[in-house]
């Protein structure tokens, strides 16, 4: 039996031009991946270099030996454990609140028609048209009026200003991808609008919630501007704490590289756990059922 007869129906042999195109595409993708991860790789290796090799010229990719001295220095001479705890509390609280409120707000935008709905959508879109620094002063004055400046709830509220508009738009897109007929059937069975949302729609939003949760966590975990203004020594987050290793006369690059490497761990762990939902969430909402 010939090779042509063994090929599945509809399959075609790839031409040399297609093979070359696939190879070039794979090489281009590999180059982009290496370009994206090289700074993180260099930061990790630098955090393990001895002090004598940190500024050698010409630089080498791998040191002659590895050491944990920079990690010991970063934790022994600072409140790094408290910084990480504060960042974790703030990021988890922000992502959970932002995802929950964003789901409810997205449901209201996707399913109901009411006066001011379009204006609200426009205002929601315009939230990212202005730099965050413009919101800093009014936000600080509002939180100071309630004596919240210097506390973790103040940082959480500030981060919600950044994450909530994005969470609302993401959840609105996911909810619009769920057939409305499922909720109508629940309404016929006696559920109210909120009951239909909680019993029917919400369980189908795992992909959207995972994607929103991940984006909100990353935005909060890496945020510096609001956290540096609204925190004090005991409520500083990791991005704020890292700046303490920079002074007028010295920059402790080794300790900075060590903490910078550790900062990426929670994001990587969260992405690994939510990866399957995140990959679906990137394209969800682009195709309407």
N, C-alpha and C positions, 0 to 999 in steps of 0.2 A: 504494500500500500504506500502510495507516495506521501511526502511530507505535507503537500497542499491539502490532501484529503484528511489529514489528522488535525489540521488547524480548526478551531471552532468557527462556526458560521459567523460571518461578519468581521472576522479578524483580518488584519492586513499586515504583511511583512513591513517592518520599518525601513525606510530608506536611509542611506548613509547620511543625508542631510538632517533627518530627524534624530538620528543617533548623536551626531555632532552637536545639534542644538540641545539635546538632553544633557550631554556631558558638560557643555558650557554653562547651562543653567545650574547644574549641580555645583560646579566650581564657583560660580558667582554667589550662590547661596552659602557655600562654605566660607567664602571670603567675607561675606557680610556677617556671618555668625562669629568668625574670628575677630573681626573688627569690633563687634559689639561686646564680646566677652574679654578681650585683651586687657582693658583697663582694670576689670575686676581681678583677672589673673595676676596682673602686675601688682595690684594692691595686696593680694594675698601673699605672693612671694616676698614682697617687700616687708610685710609684717613678720616674716620668718628669717629675714636676713640679720646677720650680726651687724653691730653698729659700724664696724670698720668697712663694710661693703655696701652701706646704704647709699653712699654718694660717690662711688668709684667711677672713674672715667677711663675708657668707655664702659657704659653699663653692661652687665651680663644678665641674661634671662634667669639663670639659676645660680644661686650662691654656692660657695665651696662647702658650706655647712649650714644647718638650720638651727634656729634657736627660738625659744619661747620667752626670751627676756622682755620683749616689747609688750606681750600680753600680761606678764607679771607686773611690769611697771604701770601699765594702764589701769589695772585693777587695784594694785597696792597703794598707789598714790592718788586715788580719786574715789568718787562715789559712783563708779560705773555700774555697780549692781543696782543701786537705786535708780539710776538713769534708765536702765533697761526695764526695770519694773514699772516705772512711770510711763515709759513709751508703750509698753504692752497694755497697761490699763487703759491709757488714752486711745490707742489704736483699736483695741477690741470693743470698747464702749462706743467709739465713733462709728465703726463699721456695722455693729449690730443695730444701733439706733438709726443710722442712715439707711440701712437696708429695709428695716421695718417701716419707717415713715415713708421712704421712697416707694415701697410696694403699695401702701395705702394711697399715697398721692398719685402714683401712676395709674392705679385702678380708677380713681376719680376722674382723671383726665381721659382715660381710654374708654370708659363705659358710660359716663354721664354727660348730659348737656345742660348747662346752667349759665346764667349771666356772668360775664367776666372770665369765662373759661379761656377764650382765645387771648385775652389780655394777660392772664396768668401765664399762659404758655410762652408768650413773648417775653415777659419779665423773667421767666425761668431761663430762657435762652440767653438773654442779655446779661445774666449773672456772671458769665465768663468773658464779657467784653471789656471789663475794667480790671486793672491790676489789683491784686489782693492788698497791696499796701494802701490803696485808697480806702479800704474798709477798716484799716487798723485803728485809726483814731476814733471814729464813732463806736466801733466795737469795744475798744478799751474803755471809753467813757461809760457805755452802757453797763459793762461788767463791773467797773469800779463803783458805779452807783449802787449796785447790789452787793458790794464788798466781796466779789468773787476773784478779783485779780490776785494771782499768786497761788491759786488752787487748781487741782486737776479738772474739776468740772468746767472751769473757765476755758481751759485748753480744748476740752471736748466740744463745748458750744462753738468755739471759734472754728474748729475743724469741721463741724457740721455745716457751717457756712460754705465751706469749700466742697464738701462731698455730697450734700443733699441735692443740689440741682442735678448733678450728674446721675445720682442714684434714681431720682424721679424719672428722668428721661430714659434711662436704661430699663427700668421696670415697666414704664409705659409701653415701650417697644415689645417687651416680652409678653405683656398682658394682651396686647393687640394681636399677637400670634396665636392666642388660645381661642377656639371657637366660642362665640357668644351663646350658641345653642346649649352648651353644657350648663351655663348659669341659668338660662331660661327654664331648662328642665328642673333644676333645683328649686327655682321660684314656684313652678307648678306644684312641686311636692311639698310646698309650705315653708320653704326657707325665705328669709328676708334677704335684702341685697348684701348685708354684711355676712350673714350666714352662708349665702351662696359663694361669696368670695373665700371665706375661711374653709368651707367644706369641699369646694370644687376647684376653684382657681388656684388658691395658695399651694395646695400639694403639687400642682403641675408647674410651679415656678422654681423648682430646685436649680435648674440651670441658670435662670436669671438671678436668683438670690446668690448663688455661688460667685457669679461674675461680678455682681454689684459689691458683694462682700470683699472680694479680692481687690478691686479698684479702690474702694473706700479705705481698706486697711493700708494699702501702699501709700495713698495720698496722706493719710494721717501719720503713718510711721516715719515718713521722710520729711514732714513739714517742719520748717525752721522759723519762719518770720513770726507767726502768731505765738508759737511756743516760746520763743526767746523774749517776747515782750510781756507775755501774760504769766510767766513762771518765775519762781524764785529759786534759791539754792536747793531747797528740799523737793521741789516739784519739777525740776529741770528734766527734759527728755534727752535721749541720746544725741540728736543733732545739736542741741544746745550745749550739752556737756562736752562734746568734742572740741568746741571752740576754746575751752579752758586750757587746752594744750598749746594754744597759740598766744604768745605774749609779745611785748615790744622788742625783746632781746633774744627770744628763742622760739623755735617751732619744733616740737617733739614729733617729728614725722613718723618715727617707728610706732609710737603709741597711737597716733592718729590712724595709721594703716591697720593696726591691730583692731581697734574699735570699728573702723570702717568695714573690715572683713566680717566681724561678728554681726554688724547691723544687717547684712544681707541674709543671714541664716533664717530668721522668722519668715521673711518673704518667700524664700526658696521652699521652706517646709510647707507653708500654706499653699503655694502654687502646686506642689507635688500632690497634696491631698485633694485639691480642687481642680486638677488639670483636666480631667475628662469633662467636667461641667464647663470649665472655662473655654475649652476648644469649641464646644457647641455654642456657647454664649456669644463668641465673637461674631458668628454669622447669623445667629438667631435674630429674627426681626427683619432680616433682609429679604426673606421670602415669605410671602403671605399665603396662608392656606386657603 
